[in-house]
Amino acid sequence: MDFELNETQRLIRQQAADFAARRVAPGARQRDIDGNYPAEIIREMGALGMFGGVVPEAYGGAGLDYISFALLCEEISKADSSVRTVLSVQISLVATPILKFGSEAQKQKYLPRLCKVEWIGCFGLTEPDAGSDVQQIKTFAQKTPGGWRLNGRKIWISNGGIAQLAIVIAQTERGNPRKMAAFLVETSAPGFSSRDIHGKLGLRASNTAELILDGVEVPDSALLGEVGQGFAVAMAALDNGRYSVAAGCLGIAQGSLEASVAYAKERHTFGKPIAAHQMVQDMIARMVVDIDASRLLLCRAGELKNQGKPNTLETCVAKYYCSEAAVRCANDAIQIHGGMGYSNEYPVERYLRDARVATIYEGTSQIQKLIIGGFATGIRAFA
Ligand SMILES: Cc1cc2nc3c(=O)[nH]c(=O)nc-3n(C[C@H](O)[C@H](O)[C@H](O)COP(=O)(O)OP(=O)(O)OC[C@H]3O[C@@H](n4cnc5c(N)ncnc54)[C@H](O)[C@@H]3O)c2cc1C
């Protein structure tokens, strides 16, 4: 994003772009082929403070404003969305809910570890029978003297197979979704296990897993917020998660444009570069417009977040637009590359595969539209 950036924001972007070009982009193709989680890069980013995100310095974070954080996500995603996914989950879905709902002891214990990447976090909401329909989750937390016993299964959990800490959303009263609660579960606890999910269309170098909670005992101090706040914790996490997904999508769209312009100037047909053909320029122009709109929508959501103002609607609009725009841009980028676009010699086919999930996770495009429509009409189409 370069819409009226201040000096700090320009510096963050420059540092992120340099790191992404030097350390992230070069191995992205091979990691995608091998399905290799980029552990070394993630560790390095932790050591450089790039996982500090918007977490205040007092808790070991970088204290970034939300525009700077989006710039970081954009630049990393342009190089490799799998790396951006780890960052988004760690900061937006795990650290910021702890920051908002956590006790002082929880913040002191977990935030510095997450920001330095000593620990990886994951966010467990989705279940085999409950994705969009969050209130149907079945994972159950039974009260015990001094704690809780958790049973259930979570699916499609990013970082799930490599995490030391999981935020787990569970029911505490059967048939009463108003009593959902969020728990901070250390994955070393007996009864906690995970199974990696393979064969994904994209984000192949990121870890996605199923979580199995089989009588996992946690103390009362593991409760994040209060009983009855589980839904609020999940929605607050998604308000931030959708923002960083949108920023990642902007990176994919920008990468698609840059790759397309370079290729279109190099590749000749009918005696001139394909960039000189009007229908190729049409595709490039549509990318430029999609990217501009994405940036402005993200900036609006980020500014509201910086000011601590409500931003659920604006974040949904940004997530919906940026994710659909990234798919359009990556798809057109393949078209501009012709046959070469269908090969992993160029990054554009990976861009499309990586962009595709963004219209599904953290609320599908249909769910974003229902939220947006609910704000516009005052009528909620779903509970
Ligand atoms: C790679 C990957 C990583 C993920 N990471 C995480 C994670 O870290 N943590 C986590 O908790 N989850 C994660 N998810 C899960 C993701 O958030 C869910 O897949 C998503 O919310 C959709 O849920 P579902 O798959 O159950 O689809 P469903 O809810 O079954 O939806 C299927 C289709 O029906 C449509 N639909 C459903 N209800 C309505 C309605 N009311 N109106 C109109 N259309 C509707 C949907 O839009 C979709 O097109 C991840 C998923 C993937 C693929």
PDBQT file of the ligand as one rigid body, heavy atoms in Angstrom, charges set to zero:
ROOT
HETATM    1  C1  LIG A 401      -6.490 -24.019   4.089  1.00  0.00    +0.000 C 
HETATM    2  C2  LIG A 401      -7.533 -23.737   5.131  1.00  0.00    +0.000 A 
HETATM    3  C3  LIG A 401      -7.143 -23.186   6.359  1.00  0.00    +0.000 A 
HETATM    4  C4  LIG A 401      -8.087 -22.954   7.355  1.00  0.00    +0.000 A 
HETATM    5  N1  LIG A 401      -7.683 -22.467   8.584  1.00  0.00    +0.000 NA
HETATM    6  C5  LIG A 401      -8.571 -22.410   9.610  1.00  0.00    +0.000 A 
HETATM    7  C6  LIG A 401      -8.126 -22.083  10.942  1.00  0.00    +0.000 A 
HETATM    8  O1  LIG A 401      -6.958 -21.784  11.182  1.00  0.00    +0.000 OA
HETATM    9  N2  LIG A 401      -9.046 -22.121  11.946  1.00  0.00    +0.000 N 
HETATM   10  C7  LIG A 401     -10.360 -22.447  11.738  1.00  0.00    +0.000 A 
HETATM   11  O2  LIG A 401     -11.130 -22.476  12.705  1.00  0.00    +0.000 OA
HETATM   12  N3  LIG A 401     -10.806 -22.752  10.482  1.00  0.00    +0.000 NA
HETATM   13  C8  LIG A 401      -9.946 -22.750   9.423  1.00  0.00    +0.000 A 
HETATM   14  N4  LIG A 401     -10.380 -23.090   8.150  1.00  0.00    +0.000 N 
HETATM   15  C9  LIG A 401     -11.775 -23.444   7.945  1.00  0.00    +0.000 C 
HETATM   16  C10 LIG A 401     -12.564 -22.386   7.185  1.00  0.00    +0.000 C 
HETATM   17  O3  LIG A 401     -12.714 -21.229   7.968  1.00  0.00    +0.000 OA
HETATM   18  C11 LIG A 401     -13.901 -23.016   6.780  1.00  0.00    +0.000 C 
HETATM   19  O4  LIG A 401     -13.614 -23.973   5.767  1.00  0.00    +0.000 OA
HETATM   20  C12 LIG A 401     -14.896 -21.982   6.266  1.00  0.00    +0.000 C 
HETATM   21  O5  LIG A 401     -15.355 -21.165   7.313  1.00  0.00    +0.000 OA
HETATM   22  C13 LIG A 401     -16.112 -22.625   5.579  1.00  0.00    +0.000 C 
HETATM   23  O6  LIG A 401     -16.653 -23.615   6.378  1.00  0.00    +0.000 OA
HETATM   24  P1  LIG A 401     -16.955 -25.070   5.732  1.00  0.00    +0.000 P 
HETATM   25  O7  LIG A 401     -15.723 -25.546   5.072  1.00  0.00    +0.000 OA
HETATM   26  O8  LIG A 401     -17.551 -25.904   6.800  1.00  0.00    +0.000 OA
HETATM   27  O9  LIG A 401     -18.026 -24.800   4.605  1.00  0.00    +0.000 OA
HETATM   28  P2  LIG A 401     -19.615 -24.727   4.820  1.00  0.00    +0.000 P 
HETATM   29  O10 LIG A 401     -19.949 -23.871   5.975  1.00  0.00    +0.000 OA
HETATM   30  O11 LIG A 401     -20.136 -26.127   4.808  1.00  0.00    +0.000 OA
HETATM   31  O12 LIG A 401     -20.053 -24.003   3.471  1.00  0.00    +0.000 OA
HETATM   32  C14 LIG A 401     -20.084 -24.679   2.220  1.00  0.00    +0.000 C 
HETATM   33  C15 LIG A 401     -20.645 -23.714   1.170  1.00  0.00    +0.000 C 
HETATM   34  O13 LIG A 401     -21.972 -23.295   1.542  1.00  0.00    +0.000 OA
HETATM   35  C16 LIG A 401     -22.035 -21.871   1.603  1.00  0.00    +0.000 C 
HETATM   36  N5  LIG A 401     -22.919 -21.463   2.681  1.00  0.00    +0.000 N 
HETATM   37  C17 LIG A 401     -22.962 -21.951   3.964  1.00  0.00    +0.000 A 
HETATM   38  N6  LIG A 401     -23.913 -21.323   4.664  1.00  0.00    +0.000 NA
HETATM   39  C18 LIG A 401     -24.482 -20.404   3.821  1.00  0.00    +0.000 A 
HETATM   40  C19 LIG A 401     -25.511 -19.428   3.952  1.00  0.00    +0.000 A 
HETATM   41  N7  LIG A 401     -26.133 -19.218   5.107  1.00  0.00    +0.000 N 
HETATM   42  N8  LIG A 401     -25.829 -18.706   2.861  1.00  0.00    +0.000 NA
HETATM   43  C20 LIG A 401     -25.183 -18.865   1.696  1.00  0.00    +0.000 A 
HETATM   44  N9  LIG A 401     -24.193 -19.751   1.504  1.00  0.00    +0.000 NA
HETATM   45  C21 LIG A 401     -23.852 -20.504   2.554  1.00  0.00    +0.000 A 
HETATM   46  C22 LIG A 401     -20.601 -21.432   1.888  1.00  0.00    +0.000 C 
HETATM   47  O14 LIG A 401     -20.381 -20.080   1.495  1.00  0.00    +0.000 OA
HETATM   48  C23 LIG A 401     -19.809 -22.434   1.048  1.00  0.00    +0.000 C 
HETATM   49  O15 LIG A 401     -19.816 -22.003  -0.284  1.00  0.00    +0.000 OA
HETATM   50  C24 LIG A 401      -9.451 -23.250   7.113  1.00  0.00    +0.000 A 
HETATM   51  C25 LIG A 401      -9.838 -23.764   5.858  1.00  0.00    +0.000 A 
HETATM   52  C26 LIG A 401      -8.912 -24.011   4.884  1.00  0.00    +0.000 A 
HETATM   53  C27 LIG A 401      -9.370 -24.580   3.562  1.00  0.00    +0.000 C 
ENDROOT
TORSDOF 0
